[in-house]
Amino acid sequence: MNTKSKTPKSPRSVKAGSVTVKIYYSHSYKYPTFTVTWRIGLHRHRKTFPNEERAISFAQETAENLSKGHVVATTITIAEAAILREAERLLAGSVPVHIAVSEYVTALLRLNGHGSLPEAVDHFVRFVARRETVRTVAEVVEDSSRRKPTTGSAASM
């Protein structure tokens, strides 16, 4: 009887479209390890797993993402993906996230440490972007005379 334990074939390839992701089997301190490898451009990426099932699952997901062109999906953390989704939700499709971030950084640089962006927007709305109403000259003169104090050289005439 053969008592030899079965070791997984190494390397194992997982394909999706034209993308191939490989899984290598090895031992690390007597424990089996499964290393998933893939390439993005000229860079090789690796991730190690303690069991074959998790390695295969990750390799399949990575191969599918890469074949669809979702290169970033395999290189960001869950927290980073959550932040990206929240930014997209807040923007509600009005502008892409990278443009919103670029405009925000540009505005902060232009403020040069003098106040915050909300303060700058409040100032702009209060003094620059208020609605201009069409008034006649007589209305402007009447409004000005109501606002001016009656003391001074013009009042004594």
Buried (B, 14 or more C-beta within 10 A) or exposed (E): EEEEEEEBEEEBEBEBEEBBBBBBBEEEEEEBBBBBBBEEEEEEEEBEBEEBEEBBBBBBBBBBBBBEEEEEBBEEEEEEEEEEEEBEEEEEEEEEBEEBEEEEEEEEEEEEEEEEEEEBEEEEEEEEEEEEEEEEEEEEEEEEEEEEEEEEEEEEE
